[in-house]
Amino acid sequence: MADDPNETTAPRMTQREAQEALEKQVAQLKREIGKINRTLAERAEEAVEEANGWYDSATERASRTAQALRSRAQSVSGVVHDNPGTVSSAFILGGAAGLLLGLALGASEPRRERWF
């Protein structure tokens, strides 16, 4: 008689009990979703704070770099303004050195047909 499929060892849940169990599970899932939402909100807030820190740091560094470049450009401009002959002489000497280097490198190659 124990093999009879109609007989079960555990009592069956009534419809009311099943609904209550399901409502408990839904409530538990809602609590878990709430916890997950709070955790995600905290992590998102931390990420925003970190990104703001990076942005502020990059902005500060860019500002300092721009200021340094501005001051160096002003000092170079002042030197050029005060000594125009020296600057033009330096450019002429640099051009002459480049021309001589080019001629020397061109002469060191074996002669072959040239396009000019």
Secondary structure, DSSP 4 states (H G I P E B T S, - for coil): -TT-TT--SSPPPPHHHHHHHHHHHHHHHHHHHHHHHHHHHHHHHHHHHHHHHHHHHHHHHHHHHHHHHHHHHHHHHHHHHH-HHHHHHHHHHHHHHHHHHHHHHHHHSPP-----
